[in-house]
Amino acid sequence: MNQNTYMNKYPYDAFISYATEDEEYAKKLAEALQYRGFSVWFAPLSLEIGDRLLDSINVGINSSMCGVLLLSPAYLSKKWTGYEMDLLHRQHIEEGKRLLPLYHGTTKEEVDKWNPGLSGIIALNSIASISEIATKISKVISHNSPIVGVTPCYENPQWRFLQGRGELLVNSTDGLAFNIFEAAEFPDNHFPIYIYGTCYSRKDIIISLTKVMFYKSHDKDSVDSEQWKRLLKLCKEFGYDIEASHFDAATLE
């Protein structure tokens, strides 16, 4: 199979198979890979309410270009992780899917005894830092490409909204559009506003707005002069006097 065809076949770059006891470590690894521009199927980030776990796991494995096996003592003791590993290993044999074993408090001897089928696959060890491990996995996923194109933060809708450069929609994909300037003037019963996994109080929005107005990072067509005056007053009411000579938005939390 052509390398590009193989890569384009899968919406996820990696599936992380782990035991529940190792979720904290697995999450850090998933975030490190995402930081490097890779899409990761990791249960807490990928599952939605109402999803059937087994069906979702199967879809995640089938939709991922490679499988990362977090081989801890807990992993080796569970039937569920054994199921995931067996499915990934079969795809490794039949389809050429990459398997990336990661010893996490285990040894090669223990893993080989548990599953001899993994004995011929070079593994990583969590003795190394997560950054080092993520970098090595990244090289495998990218076929050692010298450059990995990573979507910049300014293409993120949340970032654009909070910078005064974009809009979000109310409650659905056909909802009314609003920007941060309009959100700041929403009535109290419209808060908190849930945006990409985070609840923003009115004060949170005002703090972000204050930074936008102070640094003038916004699209100039997003707000007219009258609204700008109202918002200056609103920020001041919250204790953020942007026009004061001593004011520094960099100190805002």
C-alpha positions as CSV (number, residue, x, y, z in Angstrom):
1,M,0.0,0.0,0.0
2,N,1.3,3.5,-0.9
3,Q,2.4,5.3,2.3
4,N,0.2,8.4,1.6
5,T,-2.8,6.1,1.0
6,Y,-2.2,4.3,4.2
7,M,-1.9,7.5,6.2
8,N,-5.0,9.2,4.6
9,K,-7.1,6.1,5.4
10,Y,-7.2,6.9,9.1
11,P,-8.8,10.0,10.8
12,Y,-6.6,9.4,14.0
13,D,-2.9,9.1,14.1
14,A,-2.7,7.1,17.2
15,F,-4.9,5.0,19.6
16,I,-3.7,4.9,23.2
17,S,-4.5,1.6,24.8
18,Y,-4.2,1.8,28.6
19,A,-5.5,0.5,31.9
20,T,-7.8,2.8,34.0
21,E,-5.2,3.0,36.7
22,D,-2.8,4.7,34.2
23,E,-5.3,7.2,32.9
24,E,-3.3,10.2,34.3
25,Y,-0.1,9.2,32.5
26,A,-2.0,8.3,29.3
27,K,-3.7,11.7,29.3
28,K,-0.4,13.5,29.5
29,L,0.9,11.4,26.7
30,A,-2.2,12.2,24.6
31,E,-1.8,15.9,25.2
32,A,1.9,15.8,24.3
33,L,1.1,14.2,21.0
34,Q,-1.7,16.6,20.3
35,Y,0.6,19.5,21.1
36,R,2.9,18.1,18.3
37,G,0.0,18.2,15.9
38,F,-1.3,14.6,15.9
39,S,-4.9,13.5,16.3
40,V,-5.2,11.0,19.2
41,W,-8.0,8.6,20.1
42,F,-7.9,8.6,23.9
43,A,-11.1,7.5,25.6
44,P,-11.7,10.5,28.0
45,L,-11.2,12.9,25.1
46,S,-13.0,10.9,22.4
47,L,-16.0,9.3,24.1
48,E,-19.3,11.1,24.3
49,I,-22.2,10.6,26.7
50,G,-24.4,7.7,25.5
51,D,-21.6,6.0,23.5
52,R,-21.4,2.3,23.8
53,L,-18.0,1.6,25.1
54,L,-17.2,-1.6,23.1
55,D,-18.4,-0.1,19.8
56,S,-16.6,3.1,20.4
57,I,-13.3,1.3,21.3
58,N,-13.6,-0.8,18.1
59,V,-14.2,2.3,16.0
60,G,-11.3,4.1,17.7
61,I,-8.9,1.2,16.9
62,N,-10.1,0.8,13.4
63,S,-9.8,4.6,12.8
64,S,-6.2,4.9,14.1
65,M,-3.0,4.6,12.1
66,C,-1.1,3.1,14.9
67,G,-1.6,1.8,18.4
68,V,0.3,2.9,21.5
69,L,0.2,0.2,24.2
70,L,0.8,1.5,27.8
71,L,2.1,-1.8,29.2
72,S,1.8,-1.5,33.0
73,P,1.2,-4.2,35.6
74,A,-2.4,-3.2,35.6
75,Y,-2.6,-3.5,31.8
76,L,-1.1,-7.0,31.9
77,S,-3.7,-8.1,34.5
78,K,-6.9,-7.0,32.7
79,K,-9.0,-8.9,30.2
80,W,-10.3,-5.6,28.6
81,T,-6.8,-4.3,27.8
82,G,-6.0,-7.8,26.5
83,Y,-8.9,-7.5,24.1
84,E,-7.6,-4.1,22.8
85,M,-4.1,-5.4,22.4
86,D,-5.3,-8.5,20.6
87,L,-7.3,-6.5,18.1
88,L,-4.4,-4.1,17.5
89,H,-1.9,-6.9,17.2
90,R,-4.1,-8.7,14.6
91,Q,-4.3,-5.5,12.6
92,H,-0.5,-5.2,12.9
93,I,-0.1,-8.6,11.4
94,E,-2.9,-8.4,8.7
95,E,-2.8,-4.7,7.8
96,G,0.7,-3.5,8.8
97,K,-0.7,-1.2,11.5
98,R,2.2,0.1,13.6
99,L,2.3,-1.0,17.2
100,L,4.3,1.1,19.7
101,P,4.7,-0.7,23.1
102,L,5.6,1.5,26.0
103,Y,6.8,-0.3,29.2
104,H,5.3,1.5,32.2
105,G,6.6,-0.1,35.3
106,T,7.1,-3.4,33.5
107,T,10.0,-5.2,31.8
108,K,10.5,-6.8,28.5
109,E,10.7,-10.2,30.2
110,E,7.3,-9.7,31.9
111,V,5.7,-8.5,28.7
112,D,7.2,-11.3,26.6
113,K,5.9,-13.8,29.1
114,W,2.4,-12.2,29.0
115,N,2.3,-12.0,25.2
116,P,5.1,-13.5,23.2
117,G,3.7,-11.9,20.1
118,L,5.1,-8.5,21.2
119,S,8.7,-9.9,21.8
120,G,9.9,-8.8,18.3
121,I,8.7,-5.2,18.5
122,I,11.1,-2.5,19.8
123,A,9.5,-0.8,22.8
124,L,9.8,2.5,24.6
125,N,10.1,2.9,28.4
126,S,8.3,5.5,30.6
127,I,11.6,6.0,32.5
128,A,12.2,8.6,29.8
129,S,10.2,11.9,30.0
130,I,6.8,12.2,28.4
131,S,8.3,14.8,26.0
132,E,11.0,12.4,24.9
133,I,8.5,9.6,24.4
134,A,6.1,11.8,22.5
135,T,8.9,13.0,20.3
136,K,9.9,9.4,19.4
137,I,6.3,8.4,18.7
138,S,5.9,11.5,16.6
139,K,8.8,10.5,14.4
140,V,7.2,7.1,13.9
141,I,3.8,8.5,13.0
142,S,5.3,11.1,10.7
143,H,7.8,8.6,9.1
144,N,10.6,10.8,10.4
145,S,9.4,13.8,8.4
146,P,11.6,16.8,9.3
147,I,8.5,19.1,9.5
148,V,5.1,18.3,10.9
149,G,2.4,20.9,10.0
150,V,0.6,21.8,13.2
151,T,-2.7,23.8,13.1
152,P,-1.8,27.2,14.7
153,C,-3.9,28.4,17.7
154,Y,-5.3,31.3,15.6
155,E,-7.2,28.7,13.5
156,N,-8.9,27.5,16.7
157,P,-12.5,29.0,16.9
158,Q,-12.2,29.4,20.7
159,W,-8.9,31.4,20.3
160,R,-10.3,33.6,17.6
161,F,-13.4,34.3,19.6
162,L,-11.4,35.3,22.7
163,Q,-9.1,37.4,20.6
164,G,-12.0,39.4,19.2
165,R,-11.3,37.9,15.7
166,G,-14.2,35.5,15.3
167,E,-17.7,34.4,16.2
168,L,-19.4,31.4,17.8
169,L,-22.9,30.2,17.3
170,V,-25.6,30.0,20.0
171,N,-26.4,26.4,21.0
172,S,-26.4,24.8,17.5
173,T,-24.7,25.0,14.1
174,D,-27.7,27.1,12.9
175,G,-27.8,29.4,16.0
176,L,-27.2,33.1,16.0
177,A,-23.6,34.3,15.8
178,F,-22.0,36.4,18.5
179,N,-18.6,37.8,19.2
180,I,-16.9,38.6,22.5
181,F,-18.0,42.2,22.3
182,E,-21.6,41.1,22.2
183,A,-21.1,38.4,24.8
184,A,-19.8,41.0,27.3
185,E,-23.1,42.8,27.1
186,F,-25.3,39.7,27.5
187,P,-27.7,39.7,30.5
188,D,-26.6,38.0,33.6
189,N,-28.9,35.0,33.0
190,H,-26.9,34.1,29.9
191,F,-23.9,33.2,32.0
192,P,-21.9,31.0,32.3
193,I,-21.2,30.6,28.6
194,Y,-19.8,27.1,27.7
195,I,-17.1,27.3,25.1
196,Y,-15.1,24.2,24.0
197,G,-15.0,22.4,27.4
198,T,-14.8,25.5,29.6
199,C,-17.5,27.5,31.4
200,Y,-16.9,31.3,31.2
201,S,-18.4,33.6,33.8
202,R,-19.2,37.2,32.9
203,K,-16.0,38.2,34.7
204,D,-14.0,35.7,32.6
205,I,-15.4,37.2,29.4
206,I,-14.7,40.8,30.7
207,I,-11.1,39.8,31.5
208,S,-10.7,38.5,27.9
209,L,-12.4,41.5,26.5
210,T,-10.2,43.8,28.5
211,K,-7.1,42.2,27.0
212,V,-8.6,42.4,23.5
213,M,-9.3,46.1,23.9
214,F,-6.0,46.9,25.6
215,Y,-3.9,45.1,23.0
216,K,-6.3,46.0,20.1
217,S,-6.0,42.4,18.8
218,H,-9.5,42.4,17.4
219,D,-10.9,42.8,13.9
220,K,-11.7,46.4,13.6
221,D,-15.1,45.8,12.0
222,S,-16.3,43.8,15.0
223,V,-17.3,46.8,17.1
224,D,-18.4,50.3,16.4
225,S,-17.3,53.5,18.3
226,E,-20.4,53.7,20.5
227,Q,-20.2,50.1,21.6
228,W,-16.5,50.6,22.2
229,K,-17.3,53.4,24.6
230,R,-19.9,51.3,26.4
231,L,-17.4,48.4,26.8
232,L,-14.7,50.7,28.1
233,K,-17.2,51.7,30.8
234,L,-18.1,48.1,31.5
235,C,-14.5,47.0,31.9
236,K,-14.0,49.9,34.3
237,E,-17.0,48.8,36.4
238,F,-15.2,45.5,36.8
239,G,-12.0,47.3,38.0
240,Y,-10.2,47.3,34.6
241,D,-9.6,50.9,33.6
242,I,-8.0,50.4,30.3
243,E,-7.4,54.1,29.7
244,A,-5.5,54.6,33.0
245,S,-1.8,55.3,32.4
246,H,-0.7,52.7,34.9
247,F,-3.0,49.9,33.6
248,D,-1.3,46.7,32.4
249,A,-3.4,43.9,30.9
250,A,-0.5,41.5,31.3
251,T,-1.3,41.3,35.0
252,L,-4.8,39.9,34.5
253,E,-5.5,36.3,35.5
